[in-house]
Amino acid sequence: MNEKKRKKRFSLRYLLGGGLLEEDFIVKHTKKIILVAVMFFFLIANRYTCLQKIKEIDRLQRELKDVRFEALSISTELTGNSRQSQIEELIEEQGIELETAKEPPFELSK
């Protein structure tokens, strides 16, 4: 008789019908089972959030690399354009009548 009860107890109909929830072990530890389930939800949510933040960090690092390269290019171009010979060429091309100073600058003292 005891074996019949066991067979009946673990049948598919028994499991799907909710008979498992009436077991003594489940009833005694309901709070702990719910706590573990809630902790799993937090674990999954935390992992998802971390993955999203890692993706955002990677995107920002690529963007930073691009911006640094662009800043370096602009800085190099500015350095090249601010040379005295380059400035003199631009003045001549635009027809501005300026000449370089023949005498060195001097300081006025108080």
Contacts in CASP RR format, 6 or more apart in sequence:
PFRMAT RR
TARGET T0000
AUTHOR 0000-0000-0000
METHOD contacts of the structure
MODEL  1
MNEKKRKKRFSLRYLLGGGLLEEDFIVKHTKKIILVAVMFFFLIANRYTC
LQKIKEIDRLQRELKDVRFEALSISTELTGNSRQSQIEELIEEQGIELET
AKEPPFELSK
8 14 0 8 1.000
14 20 0 8 1.000
20 26 0 8 1.000
21 27 0 8 1.000
26 33 0 8 1.000
80 86 0 8 1.000
81 87 0 8 1.000
84 100 0 8 1.000
88 100 0 8 1.000
91 98 0 8 1.000
END
